[in-house]
Amino acid sequence: MTGVFVQLNTASHMAKTRPVGYMIAENGCWLWTGCTEHNGYGQWRAHGEKWAHRAAYRLLKGPIPDGLTLDHLCRNPGCVNPHHLEPVTHRENVLRGEGFCARKARQTHCIRSHPFDAENTYIDKRGCRQCRACIRAKNRRRAKNRRRAYSPEKRAAQYTKGKARATR
């Protein structure tokens, strides 16, 4: 890692033995050098915050508006540059990400290439989108299998099997 180290705890009694700060990287990110969580976010309990990026934003830009979270525009959770952070709703933050929910929300077609549009999309009681064309195809297959399972030939065969067992 190359760049300039900026120390934040200069007034602390731990400043010499355990410096806390960030490195300014070539891409403009301020990479947190202190303690980090398993997900890459920097930890720093300062100014009523647990997370380093939230504390840096509050110090340099002001308070985070109520009901909003900070989105890393650079997609680097270890970055504490307040210019790379934008206050957004939790929903917006999730949808901007690369997680399962964000990928599903960006889908424009189902797995069988039917479009998710107004006519072809069904929202179930859980709030999940489903393809109407795929639902119709599945229902046709199930009905066909149900008819095949209860055909007169199969019923007769089952009836005669049952009679044969009863006579033993």
C-alpha positions in Angstrom: 0.0 0.0 0.0 1.5 3.3 -1.0 0.4 6.8 -0.1 0.5 9.3 2.7 -0.5 8.3 6.2 -2.7 10.7 8.1 -2.8 10.2 11.9 -6.1 11.0 13.7 -5.2 10.3 17.3 -2.2 12.7 17.7 -3.5 14.1 21.0 -4.0 10.6 22.5 -1.6 9.0 25.0 -1.6 5.9 22.6 -0.5 8.0 19.6 3.1 6.7 19.6 2.4 3.1 20.3 -0.8 2.6 18.4 -1.3 5.3 15.7 -4.8 5.4 14.2 -5.5 6.9 10.8 -5.8 6.3 7.1 -3.6 6.1 4.0 -4.4 8.2 1.0 -4.4 5.9 -2.0 -3.8 6.8 -5.6 -7.5 6.3 -6.5 -8.5 8.9 -3.9 -9.7 6.5 -1.2 -8.7 7.1 2.3 -8.0 3.6 3.5 -8.5 2.9 7.2 -5.4 1.5 8.9 -6.9 0.9 12.3 -9.0 -2.0 13.5 -11.4 -3.4 10.9 -14.5 -5.6 11.1 -14.7 -8.9 9.1 -16.6 -7.2 6.4 -13.9 -4.6 5.8 -15.4 -1.6 7.6 -13.1 0.4 9.8 -13.9 0.5 13.5 -13.3 3.7 15.5 -15.4 4.7 18.5 -15.4 8.4 18.2 -18.0 11.1 18.2 -20.8 8.7 19.1 -20.0 6.4 16.2 -18.7 2.9 16.0 -17.7 2.9 12.4 -14.7 5.0 11.1 -16.4 6.1 7.9 -19.4 7.5 9.8 -17.2 9.3 12.2 -15.1 10.8 9.4 -18.3 12.0 7.6 -19.6 13.5 10.8 -16.3 15.3 11.5 -15.7 16.7 8.0 -19.2 17.1 6.5 -21.6 17.3 9.4 -24.3 15.1 10.8 -25.8 12.2 8.9 -29.5 13.0 8.2 -32.0 10.9 10.2 -33.2 7.8 8.5 -30.3 7.7 6.0 -27.2 5.5 5.8 -23.9 6.2 4.1 -23.2 4.6 0.7 -19.6 4.1 -0.4 -19.6 5.4 -3.9 -16.2 3.9 -4.4 -17.5 0.4 -3.3 -14.6 0.1 -0.8 -15.9 -0.5 2.7 -12.5 0.5 4.2 -12.6 4.0 2.7 -13.2 6.8 5.1 -13.1 9.7 2.5 -16.2 11.7 3.1 -16.3 12.7 -0.6 -16.8 9.0 -1.4 -19.7 8.7 1.0 -23.3 9.7 0.2 -26.3 9.7 2.6 -29.1 7.5 1.0 -32.0 5.4 2.3 -31.2 1.9 3.3 -33.2 0.6 0.3 -31.2 2.7 -2.1 -27.9 1.5 -0.5 -28.9 -2.1 -0.9 -30.1 -1.7 -4.5 -26.8 0.0 -5.4 -24.8 -2.9 -4.1 -23.8 -6.3 -5.5 -25.8 -8.5 -3.2 -28.5 -11.0 -4.0 -31.4 -8.5 -3.6 -29.7 -5.9 -5.8 -29.0 -8.5 -8.5 -32.6 -9.7 -8.4 -34.0 -6.2 -8.5 -31.9 -5.4 -11.7 -33.1 -8.5 -13.5 -35.2 -7.6 -16.6 -36.0 -11.2 -17.7 -36.8 -14.4 -15.9 -34.5 -17.5 -16.2 -36.4 -18.6 -19.3 -35.9 -15.2 -21.0 -39.5 -13.9 -20.5 -39.5 -10.2 -19.8 -40.4 -8.8 -16.4 -43.0 -6.2 -17.7 -46.4 -5.1 -16.5 -48.4 -7.9 -18.4 -46.0 -10.7 -17.6 -45.1 -10.0 -13.9 -46.9 -11.3 -10.9 -46.0 -10.1 -7.4 -46.7 -12.8 -4.8 -47.7 -12.3 -1.2 -44.0 -12.2 -0.1 -43.3 -9.4 -2.6 -41.3 -11.5 -5.0 -41.7 -11.1 -8.8 -42.7 -14.1 -10.7 -43.1 -14.7 -14.4 -46.7 -15.3 -15.5 -45.6 -17.2 -18.6 -43.5 -19.6 -16.5 -46.3 -20.0 -13.9 -48.8 -20.9 -16.8 -46.3 -23.4 -18.2 -45.7 -25.0 -14.8 -49.5 -25.3 -14.2 -50.0 -26.9 -17.6 -47.2 -29.5 -16.8 -48.8 -30.2 -13.4 -52.3 -30.7 -14.9 -50.9 -33.0 -17.6 -49.1 -35.1 -15.0 -52.2 -35.2 -12.8 -54.4 -36.4 -15.7 -51.8 -39.0 -16.6 -51.6 -40.2 -13.0 -55.3 -40.8 -12.8 -56.0 -42.2 -16.3 -58.7 -45.0 -16.5 -56.0 -47.6 -17.3 -54.0 -46.8 -14.2 -57.1 -46.7 -12.0 -58.1 -50.2 -13.3 -54.6 -51.5 -12.7 -54.6 -50.1 -9.1 -58.0 -51.6 -8.5 -57.0 -55.1 -9.6 -53.8 -54.8 -7.5 -55.9 -54.0 -4.5 -58.3 -56.9 -5.1 -55.3 -59.3 -5.5 -53.9 -58.2 -2.1 -57.3 -58.6 -0.4 -57.7 -62.2 -1.6 -54.3 -63.3 -0.1 
